[in-house]
Amino acid sequence: MVERLVPDELWELFQRVVPDAPSRPQGGGRRRHGDREVLAAIVFVATSGCTWQQLPAASFGPSGATAHRRFAEWTQARVWAKLHRLVLDELGSRGELDWSRCAIDSVNMRALKRGDLTGPNPVDRGKYGSKIHLITERTGLPLSVGISGANLHDSQALIPLVKGIPPIRSRRGRRRRRPDKLHADKGYDYPHLRRWLRERGIKHRIARKGIETSQRLGRHRWTIERTMSWLAGCRRLHRRYERKAEHFLAFTSIACTLICYRRLVC
């Protein structure tokens, strides 16, 4: 089970970003569970959608409480964002990232326990929820991800998301962090956003309100809709159960990392 959820290639990458285990100068205590077993338990929770209490300790070793405690420690150390960036670096160095066209979009989910970065969802009868905002490259691999309350307008997430694209390695030349073009729907149709993108050398392909029809998704923006369905494969993201926003973002980063990792090994 552990080797299936955390293959050797993923484990080698994870070892490069995980912090060292804290020392115990006083000695004694229980033996610390291995990082690989705990990582497999966290991936199981993320993909199966089970609670920490439902984690089958007999299959992994660490209990749900131990896995959750290590998950919180690694989240605070920004391990998941570093791992996602490391996988993107590996893809970029192999020429697997297509920067010619990128797309931006968001998806809503209900927040059962409310918490940080939640808000009344205008398309879900005002029930509290959160949004996942995403930028993908041409083939649908996620480059930048963020979360917000469900009542935040999509347009307000464009600038932070574009700024959040990390400098990623290329097969040739220096690192890259700006796409050639950015595709978006009518929710991003604002003059200041078009102007901001132009100033940074990014061509905008944003659907215009009252001019272009909404009946077709578009020849290029469909890829990000497919990526959203890939995120749904991480069942922990079907609903938001975490009160802390950083924990919900951590599960989102884990899902994005797994999506990119599949491309890395296929």
ROKOL-762261 format. One record per residue: residue in three letters; x, y, z of N, C-alpha, C in turn. Coordinates in pm, whole numbers, plus 50000, padded with zeros to 5 digits. Last residue first. Example, Ala and Ser with C-alpha at 12.3 -4.5 7.8 and 13.67 -1.06 7.14 Angstrom:
2
SER512854977550708513674989450714512905000350787 ALA513194943150780512304955050780513204967050780 
***
This chain:
266
CYS504435090748315503745083748207504605083348080 VAL505645105848508506025091648501505355084348386 LEU504625131448479506075129648490506475115148467 ARG501905129248492502505132848363504015130048364 ARG501725123948764501285113848668501855116648529 TYR502555148148873503425136448886503025125448788 CYS500405165248829501665167648757502555155348761 ILE498565153249005498235154848863499515156648781 LEU499915155649248499635142249195499285142849047 THR499905183649277501175176349267500955162549206 CYS497185188949305497905194249189499225186949168 ALA496735175949552496035171349432496755176249306 ILE498375191549717498655177249703497985171949576 SER497055216149698498415214849644498795200149625 THR494695209249834494635213449693495995212149627 PHE495685204150086495085193150012494965196649864 ALA496535230750142497505219750138496935207850061 LEU494175244950154495095247750044496135236650030 PHE493245234050394492495231650270493365234350148 HIS495195244150564495045229750550494265226150424 GLU494855271550545496125265850499496045250650485 ALA492345275750661492495277350517493775270950465 LYS490855255050897492025263150863492215263550713 ARG488735237250889488475250950932489625260150892 GLU488025213650639489045219850724488635234050762 TYR486275203850457486075199550595487005206950691 ARG484715210850164485775215850250485435212350394 ARG484165184349931483655193750030484845198850109 HIS485935173749750484515174449715483775184049808 LEU488525170549829488165183749779486695184649737 ARG488915144549888488925153650003488505167649960 ARG489165131749648487825132649708487775141749831 CYS490565138449373490995139649512489725142249594 GLY489105140449147489605127249182490205126849320 ALA488745167149115487665159949182488055145649214 LEU490935173248960490965176749102489885169449180 TRP489905164948715491015157448775491125160548924 SER488055185248676487545171648698488635162648754 MET489865205948637488965206548751488355192848780 THR490955197548395491795197348516490935198148641 ARG488795202448228489225188548249490105187348374 GLU488825229848240487655222848292487985208148316 ILE491205234448111491165237248254489915231148317 THR490535227347849491545219547921491485222048071 TRP488795245447741488235232847788489245224947871 ARG489975267747636489675268047778489105254947831 HIS490265263347361491455262747445491115262147593 ARG487905265847226488845255647179490015253647273 GLY484925269047427486115274447361487085263247327 LEU482395264247517483445265747616484695271647555 ARG479525280147387480695271847364481745274647470 GLN477675297847490477245284347460478425274947438 SER478135323947528478585315147636478235300547608 THR479355345547266478365336747325478985328047434 GLU480535378947284480785364847255479805356047330 ILE479195402347375479685401047237479825386347200 GLY478555404247642477625409847546478045408547401 LYS481965404047739480565403947779479705410447671 ARG484435384247584483875397547607482365396647636 ALA487015362947702485695364247640485075377547680 ILE490385369447652489305369647750487985371647677 ARG493335365247607492225359947528491055358047623 HIS496205385647612494975381047679493975376347575 LYS499675381147628498505383447544497265377847613 ILE501925396147836501055384347825499855388047738 GLY503605416947911503915409447790503095396847773 ARG502785432448114503725421648147504005412548029 GLU500915449148007502135455148062503195444748096 ARG498845430947953499645436647843500955442347893 LEU497845426648211498475415648138499345420848024 TRP496815451948269497855446248355498595434948284 ARG494805454648073495965463748073497115457948155 ARG493055434548153493665434048020494925442748014 LEU492385445048402493065432248393493735430448258 HIS491115468648339492345469448417493105456348415 PRO488795460248192489895467448125491195467448205 TYR487625426948230487745440248287488945447348224 ASP486535397548235486485407848131486435421748194 TYR486385375148384487635382648393487675394148293 GLY484045362748323484195367548460485455375848480 LYS484215352248071483715365948084483825371348226 ASP487325333048087485935335248050485505349548082 ALA490635332047937489725333448051488305335648001 HIS494015325547859492615324447821491745324947946 LEU496965341147785496135336747897494675337047853 LYS500145335047629498745339247625498015333847747 ASP502695328947726502555337747610501145343547602 PRO503245330548087502785324247963502765334147848 ARG506035332848301504955340148233504545332848106 ARG508225320348405507055321348491505895328948427 ARG511255301648370510145309048310508965309148406 ARG514875301748380513555297948431512465306948374 ARG516825302448072516545305048213515145300648251 GLY517675275647839517545289347886517195290348032 ARG515775246147788516875254847747516625268847804 ARG513805235247943514785226347882516015234147837 SER513365254048248513075251048108514125241548055 ARG511905257448576513015253948487512515251148346 ILE509945284548684510065270248658511165267848555 PRO508985306048929509955304648818510315289948799 PRO505405301448996506825301649036507745301448914 ILE502675322148994503355311948913504845312348947 GLY501625343549134501965331649209502595320549127 LYS500875362348951502085365149029502555352649104 VAL498535349348873499625350948776500945353848848 LEU497095351349116497425338349059498575339248959 PRO496795379249163497565370849256497965357349198 ILE495265385348919496605390948943497385382649046 LEU492845369748954493735368348838495135373248868 ALA491055373549157492085363349178493095362849064 GLN489115391049086490055395549188491185385549212 SER487475377348909488415387148854489465391348957 ASP485715362149063486845355748996487905365648951 HIS484795375849379484645375549234485905370049169 LEU484025357149666485025365449599484835364349448 ASN482335339449790481755352149747482765361449681 ALA483795318249881482975316049762482365328949709 GLY487155328149965485755326249998484925325049871 SER489885309949810489245322149861487855318449908 ILE493085297549700491725295849750491205309149802 GLY495195288049421494875296049538493445293249581 VAL497905278849208496635275649271496445284649392 SER499615273348904499415281849020498015279249076 LEU499695252148723500915259848750500795268048878 PRO498425220448629498275232448714499615238948746 LEU498115210648294498865208948417498785221548501 GLY496855213848045496045212248165496785209848293 THR498265220447821497745206847828496975204047956 ARG498995247547869498145243947755497525230147766 GLU498705252148230499345254248101498505247647992 THR496355268348453496975256548394497685260248264 ILE495415282148757495985285048625496665272448576 LEU492635285148977493665276948915494115283048783 HIS490955285749290491345292949169492595286249111 ILE488325273349465489685270049423489935277449292 LYS486315287849718486645286349577488095281849564 SER483895277849967485195283149924485355280849775 GLY480895286150155481765277750075483065284650043 TYR477645287450295479075290650304479905280650225 LYS474825295050091475505286150185477005288850181 GLY473405310049908474065317050018474725308150119 ARG472565292949706471585297949803472235303949927 ASP474785290749539474375279349621473505284049737 VAL475795312649419475155302949330474725290349407 PRO477025327649616475855333449548475155323749455 ASN477975315849924478085312849782476855318249709 PRO479515333550182478245329050124478365327549973 GLY482835320350255481865331050239480595325750177 THR486165315550385484875310550339483935322450327 LEU488675320050510488505321050365487275313250318 ASP488325298750797488995309550725488735308450575 GLY485005284750867486425286650887486995298050805 ARG482685259850784483055273850766484555275450787 LYS482275233250770482595238550901482975253250898 LEU481705228550502480795223150603481025228950741 ALA481665246350225482485245350345481575240950460 ARG481285235149889480665239250015481625236950132 MET483085249349615482675237849695482165242749830 ASN483715260949280483165262749414482955249349483 VAL486495269649078485425260249108485015262249253 SER487915289048806487695285948947486565275948961 ASP490625296848576489215294448609489125291348758 ILE492765302048298492455304748438490965302448460 ALA495355289248085493955292248113493755293948262 CYS497885294747834497465290847969496005294947988 ARG499915287147565498565291047605498305285947747 SER502655282347569502085290447460500685295347494 TRP503975265947743503655279447790502955287847684 ASP503915233947826503635242247708503135255847755 LEU506185211447965505255222547990505135231247865 GLU508135193147909506765188147915505735199247940 GLY510905195347905510135201447797508695197147793 ARG512265187048122512065177048017511285182647898 SER512145208748288513455204948238513375194448128 GLY509395208248352509945218748268511295215148209 LEU509245185648519508505186048392509085196548298 GLU510845194648730511215182548657510505181948522 ASP509365216948811510735218648763511175206548682 LEU507025204448901506965213148784508355215548725 VAL508105191849126507585183549017507475191848889 LEU508695214949274509775205949236509335196849121 ARG506175225949320507125233349237508255224149190 HIS505145206049488504495209149361505455216349267 LEU506905208549704506875196149628506215198349492 LYS506305234249795507655231349747507675218749662 ALA503665230649877503945240049768505335237449710 TRP504155212050083503325208249968503545217749850 VAL505725224850278506265213250206505475210550079 ARG505465246250453505215248250310505765236850225 ALA505485242050722506795243350658506685245050506 GLN502795238250769503405250350821504765252850758 THR502585212750654501865224050596502475237250641 TRP504065197450829504565199250693503845210750623 GLU502405199051056503795203551062504325206450922 ALA500005187750960500025201651004501445207151010 PHE500945161650910500365169750801500385184450838 ARG501555153451168502645155251073502185163650953 ARG498905152651268499905161251331501095163851236 HIS497735133551102497235147351100498255156951162 ALA499215110851171499255115751034498785130251026 THR498455108451443499865110751406499975116451266 ALA495715104051418496195115751493497645118951457 GLY495645079851276495115091951215495595104451285 SER498855063051323497425065151347496965077751277 PRO501195046151109500795057451193499285058251208 GLY500655021050950501495022051068501085033551156 PHE499095013150728500155023050711501125023450829 SER497224994250790497784994050655498985003250640 ALA496414999551046497044986651022497704986050884 ALA495085023651032496455023651082497165010451055 PRO493035036750815493375023150861494835022250904 LEU491305065550913492525060650849492865046650902 GLN489225077151041488925065050964490165059150897 GLN490215100351148489875089651241489625076451168 TRP490435116550925491655111950989491375100351084 THR488025105250678488465113850787489775108450845 CYS488425100650321488075096250455488555106350559 GLY489165106050061488185114850124487775110650263 SER491055093749905489855086149941488765094850001 THR493045113249871492425107049753491135099649786 ALA493745121750132493435131450027492655125049913 VAL494265097750268493195106450315492765116150205 PHE496475089350112495265081150120494075089550166 VAL498325109250165497835107750028496545099550027 ILE498745103250436498165116250398497595115650256 ALA499895077750417498635079450490497955092550451 ALA502235084150279501255075250217499895076550286 LEU503485099650477503095105850350502065097250279 VAL503965079850668503045090850700502575097750572 GLU505785063850530504525058150574503505069050605 ARG507855082550495507195076650378505845070650416 ASP508725088950753508065099250672507315093150554 GLY508085065351016508815069750898508015079650815 HIS507385075051354507015067951232507765073851112 ARG509635073951623508935082251527508645074051401 ARG509115054751912509865056351788509015064251689 ARG508255072452213508005062552110508855065351987 GLY510655081052476509505083152391509365072152287 GLY514185089152505512955082152539511845085052440 GLY515675122552518515655108252495514325102152529 GLN516035149052534515785142452661515765127252645 PRO516345157552272517515157552360517305150152490 ARG515255148351992514725146452127515905146052224 SER514845168051691515615159451782514935158751918 PRO512555166751419513075173451539513785163551630 ALA513605157151092512815154051211513395161251331 ASP513975181650835514535171250922513625169251043 PRO511385187050585512355191450687512835179750772 VAL511255177750243510755175450379511795180250480 VAL512445180249995511725191950049511275190050194 ARG513635156849918514375169249892513705181549954 GLN511815137049959512945137750050513735150650033 PHE510175139649736509685144249866510835145749965 LEU511665127149536511405141649529510995147049665 GLU511615100949631512905107649613512725122849604 TRP508855095949619509525096049749510875103049740 LEU508415095349346507795105849426508475107049562 GLU509915072249281510245085249221509665096849301 ASP508665051649431510045055449460510395069249404 PRO505235060949520506265053749443507665059249472 VAL502965059849735504165068449727505245060549653 LEU501025040749689500615054649705501785064249692 ARG502615017549667501675021049560501275035749568 GLU504045016349902504785017949777503865021749662 VAL501905012750084502765024650093503485026949962 MET500834987950000500005000050000500865012650000 
***
